[in-house]
Amino acid sequence: MSRALKTDAESATLGAMMLFWRDGYHALGTRALESETGLTRFTLQTKYGGKKALFLKTLDLYLDLFDAYMLPSLRSGGLEGIAAWIEQRPVPDSFREALRNGCLMVNSITEFPRDDSAVNARADRYYGLLRAALVEALETARAKGELSGQIIVADAAEVLLALVVALNLSFKSKAPNADAGRIARAGAAMVRGWSA
């Protein structure tokens, strides 16, 4: 007989997301997932479809939260808003500790093989959300007369997208030379240098 579900689905998914964010998919065992989220192995299989399906659900939740909490201030902030966003990484307070682990989506992209279509679909969504927000922010800066006419919005957005990915990788790295603060300050200075 199976044990009863120990926790509600929303709490379990959020808890699993934090565990995957901290440990990564492959390093997180089902026993740890069970003990730290309150999910039983039976529930993990029957309600979520197994560890991989739960992981994909947590990526979807992460992307929803990324879109809802991290991107709005970026989209409308103009050049200074972009620079501040890079420097401050605005996130819900409950995620501040998790940021030591980088970006769950970037971590997942690096952890899974390129032929994993389910993770790739979420990676496409991540890049699409971030790219669109950066383009919108740069176009806002241009409309406000803040952005130099020499800056091509689409190209600048790609540079910033790469910068954000590098920043997230440096958060995850424990190497002494992985200075996320220096990357953020340099990126913000670059953006401020694009002013008209």
ZIFEN-V827556 format. One record per residue. N is the residue number from 1. RES is the residue in one letter. OMEGA is omega as a letter, one per 40 degrees, with the letter a starting at -180 (none if undefined). D_LAST is the distance of its C-alpha to the last C-alpha in Angstrom with 1 decimal. Layout:
n = {N,N}
res = {RES,RES}
omega = {OMEGA,OMEGA}
d_last = {D_LAST,D_LAST}
//
This chain:
n = {1,2,3,4,5,6,7,8,9,10,11,12,13,14,15,16,17,18,19,20,21,22,23,24,25,26,27,28,29,30,31,32,33,34,35,36,37,38,39,40,41,42,43,44,45,46,47,48,49,50,51,52,53,54,55,56,57,58,59,60,61,62,63,64,65,66,67,68,69,70,71,72,73,74,75,76,77,78,79,80,81,82,83,84,85,86,87,88,89,90,91,92,93,94,95,96,97,98,99,100,101,102,103,104,105,106,107,108,109,110,111,112,113,114,115,116,117,118,119,120,121,122,123,124,125,126,127,128,129,130,131,132,133,134,135,136,137,138,139,140,141,142,143,144,145,146,147,148,149,150,151,152,153,154,155,156,157,158,159,160,161,162,163,164,165,166,167,168,169,170,171,172,173,174,175,176,177,178,179,180,181,182,183,184,185,186,187,188,189,190,191,192,193,194,195,196}
res = {M,S,R,A,L,K,T,D,A,E,S,A,T,L,G,A,M,M,L,F,W,R,D,G,Y,H,A,L,G,T,R,A,L,E,S,E,T,G,L,T,R,F,T,L,Q,T,K,Y,G,G,K,K,A,L,F,L,K,T,L,D,L,Y,L,D,L,F,D,A,Y,M,L,P,S,L,R,S,G,G,L,E,G,I,A,A,W,I,E,Q,R,P,V,P,D,S,F,R,E,A,L,R,N,G,C,L,M,V,N,S,I,T,E,F,P,R,D,D,S,A,V,N,A,R,A,D,R,Y,Y,G,L,L,R,A,A,L,V,E,A,L,E,T,A,R,A,K,G,E,L,S,G,Q,I,I,V,A,D,A,A,E,V,L,L,A,L,V,V,A,L,N,L,S,F,K,S,K,A,P,N,A,D,A,G,R,I,A,R,A,G,A,A,M,V,R,G,W,S,A}
omega = {a,i,a,i,a,a,i,a,a,i,a,a,i,i,i,i,a,i,i,i,a,a,a,a,a,a,a,i,a,i,i,i,i,a,a,i,a,i,i,i,i,i,i,a,a,a,a,i,i,a,a,i,i,i,i,i,i,i,i,i,i,a,i,i,i,i,a,a,a,a,a,a,i,a,a,a,a,a,a,i,i,a,i,i,i,a,a,a,a,a,i,a,a,a,a,i,a,a,i,a,i,a,a,a,i,i,a,i,a,a,a,i,a,a,i,a,a,i,i,i,i,i,i,i,i,a,i,i,a,i,a,i,i,i,i,i,i,i,i,i,i,i,i,a,a,a,i,i,i,a,i,a,a,i,i,i,i,i,i,i,i,i,i,i,i,i,i,i,a,i,a,a,i,a,a,a,i,a,a,i,i,i,a,i,i,i,i,i,i,a,i,i,i,a,a,none}
d_last = {68.9,65.1,63.7,62.0,58.2,57.3,53.8,51.9,49.7,46.4,47.1,48.4,45.4,43.0,45.3,45.5,41.7,41.5,44.3,42.7,39.4,41.3,43.9,42.7,44.7,47.2,47.9,48.6,52.3,53.8,55.9,53.0,51.2,54.4,55.0,51.5,50.8,54.3,54.5,57.8,58.0,59.7,56.9,54.3,56.2,57.3,54.4,51.4,52.9,52.8,50.3,48.0,47.8,47.1,44.4,42.7,43.1,41.3,38.4,38.2,38.2,35.6,33.2,34.0,33.2,30.0,28.9,30.2,29.1,26.3,24.0,23.7,21.5,19.2,19.1,17.8,15.8,12.1,10.2,12.5,15.3,15.1,15.1,17.9,19.8,19.9,21.1,23.5,24.8,26.0,29.5,32.7,34.7,37.4,35.2,34.0,37.0,36.7,33.2,35.1,36.2,32.7,32.1,35.2,33.8,32.5,35.8,37.7,35.9,36.9,40.4,41.5,42.3,40.0,42.8,43.0,42.0,42.0,39.5,37.4,37.2,35.8,33.4,32.2,31.7,29.8,27.4,27.1,26.3,23.8,22.0,22.0,20.6,17.7,17.0,17.3,15.0,12.2,13.1,13.1,9.6,8.8,11.4,10.1,6.9,5.3,4.9,3.8,6.9,8.8,9.3,12.7,13.4,17.0,16.8,14.4,16.8,19.7,18.4,18.0,21.4,23.0,21.6,23.1,26.4,26.5,25.9,28.8,31.0,30.5,31.6,34.7,35.6,37.9,37.2,36.5,33.5,31.9,29.5,27.6,26.0,24.6,23.2,21.6,20.1,18.8,17.3,15.6,14.2,13.0,11.2,9.6,8.6,6.6,3.8,0.0}
//
